[in-house]
Amino acid sequence: MKSDVEVQARGDELAIPWDLTEWFESAALRQWIAEAVDTLNWANPEVVSYLRAHPGYQPKMLLCLLTYAYATGVYDSAEIVRRCERDAAFREICGSHAPAAARTLSRFRRENRGLLKWCLVQLFKRAIKARLGDFFLPAGLKRRLLDAAVTRLDLGRQIDRGSEGL
């Protein structure tokens, strides 16, 4: 499958693969995603209050899970749920809180699209810098990374919509 982002970097053509495990170990990707998610303000009083009122809700896990899935080329929410049962990398993210239904993931994606987009862009930036060295990312490249994140989110939404009709 053709890469969703192609950019010029240091004179060489760089294509971010649909599945970032082509470049990096799964454990590294999961760690980078968790680190990005941990930078968010989870101590915000509104967030703390909401999570106290809804103890079963696991937004950090869902954010990590969907970011990892989209970064590794898995877009169908039903397939993500299956992988939480069968795939060690996905189970590592979920622990004992694996989503029971695809609609849980679809709803989370819909309600947190901006956060997912941000997480994917952070991951893409880190992957490029790890691959090519730490350098200033030009605005054009940042825009392409944002477009790549949006493409993956839209693909997940479209696949889920297609699955609903079956």
C-alpha positions in Angstrom: 0.0 0.0 0.0 1.3 3.5 -0.8 2.3 5.7 2.1 0.0 8.4 3.2 2.7 11.0 3.5 5.6 11.7 1.2 8.0 14.6 1.9 11.4 15.7 1.0 13.8 15.5 4.0 17.6 16.0 3.7 17.4 15.5 0.0 15.9 12.0 0.3 12.4 10.9 -0.3 10.7 10.0 3.0 7.5 8.0 3.1 5.8 7.3 6.4 4.5 3.8 6.2 0.9 3.0 7.0 2.3 0.6 9.6 5.0 2.3 11.7 6.2 -1.1 12.9 8.0 -1.2 9.6 10.3 1.4 11.1 10.2 0.8 14.8 9.5 -1.9 17.3 5.9 -2.1 18.6 7.2 -1.5 22.2 8.8 1.8 21.2 5.7 3.0 19.5 3.6 2.2 22.5 6.0 3.9 24.8 6.1 7.1 22.6 2.3 7.2 22.5 2.0 6.7 26.3 4.6 9.5 26.8 2.6 11.9 24.6 -0.7 11.0 26.3 0.9 11.5 29.7 1.8 15.1 28.8 -1.9 16.0 28.7 -3.4 17.6 31.8 -5.1 14.7 33.5 -5.2 16.7 36.8 -7.7 19.1 35.4 -10.5 19.3 38.0 -13.2 18.7 35.4 -11.5 15.6 34.1 -10.9 14.3 37.6 -14.5 14.9 38.6 -15.8 13.2 35.4 -13.5 10.2 35.9 -14.6 9.9 39.6 -18.2 9.8 38.4 -17.4 7.3 35.7 -14.8 4.9 37.1 -15.1 2.4 34.2 -14.2 5.0 31.7 -10.6 4.7 30.6 -9.8 7.7 28.3 -6.0 7.3 28.5 -6.2 3.7 27.5 -8.6 4.4 24.7 -6.5 7.3 23.4 -3.3 5.1 23.4 -5.2 2.2 21.9 -6.7 4.1 18.9 -3.5 6.0 18.3 -1.5 2.8 18.2 -4.1 1.1 16.0 -4.1 3.9 13.5 -0.3 4.2 13.5 0.0 0.5 12.7 -2.6 0.4 9.9 -5.6 -1.0 11.9 -8.7 1.2 11.3 -11.8 -1.0 11.7 -13.1 -0.6 15.3 -14.3 -4.2 15.3 -10.8 -5.4 14.3 -9.3 -3.3 17.0 -11.5 -5.0 19.6 -10.5 -8.4 18.2 -6.9 -7.5 18.4 -7.3 -6.5 22.0 -8.2 -10.2 22.6 -5.6 -11.8 20.3 -2.6 -9.5 19.8 0.0 -9.1 22.6 0.8 -5.4 21.6 -2.9 -4.4 21.8 -3.4 -6.4 25.1 -0.4 -4.6 26.5 -2.2 -1.3 26.0 -5.6 -2.4 27.2 -4.6 -4.5 30.2 -7.9 -5.7 31.8 -9.9 -2.8 30.3 -10.2 -4.0 26.7 -13.2 -2.4 25.0 -16.1 -4.9 24.7 -17.7 -3.3 21.6 -16.6 -1.5 18.4 -19.1 1.2 19.1 -17.2 2.2 22.2 -14.2 3.0 20.0 -16.2 4.7 17.3 -17.8 6.9 19.9 -14.5 7.7 21.6 -13.0 8.6 18.2 -16.0 10.9 17.3 -15.9 12.6 20.7 -12.1 13.0 20.9 -11.1 13.5 17.3 -8.9 16.5 18.1 -7.0 14.6 20.8 -6.5 11.6 18.5 -5.2 13.9 15.7 -2.8 15.6 18.1 -1.5 12.2 19.4 -0.9 10.9 15.8 0.9 14.1 14.8 3.1 13.9 17.9 3.9 10.2 17.1 4.7 11.0 13.5 7.0 13.9 14.5 8.8 11.7 16.9 9.1 8.9 14.4 10.6 11.2 11.7 13.1 12.6 14.2 14.1 9.2 15.4 14.5 8.0 11.8 16.4 11.0 10.5 17.8 12.8 13.5 16.6 15.8 15.5 16.0 18.7 13.1 13.5 21.6 12.8 10.3 20.4 11.1 9.3 22.9 8.5 5.7 24.1 8.4 5.0 22.2 5.2 6.1 18.9 6.8 4.0 19.6 9.8 1.0 20.2 7.6 1.6 16.9 5.8 1.7 15.1 9.1 -1.6 16.7 10.2 -3.1 15.6 6.8 -1.8 12.1 7.4 -3.4 12.0 10.9 -6.7 13.3 9.5 -6.6 10.7 6.6 -6.2 7.9 9.2 -9.1 9.2 11.3 -11.3 9.6 8.3 -10.4 6.1 7.1 -11.4 4.6 10.5 -14.7 6.5 10.4 -15.5 5.4 6.8 -14.6 1.7 7.6 -16.8 1.8 10.7 -19.7 3.3 8.7 -19.3 0.6 6.1 -19.4 -2.1 8.8 -22.6 -0.7 10.3 -24.4 -1.3 7.0 -23.5 -5.0 7.0 
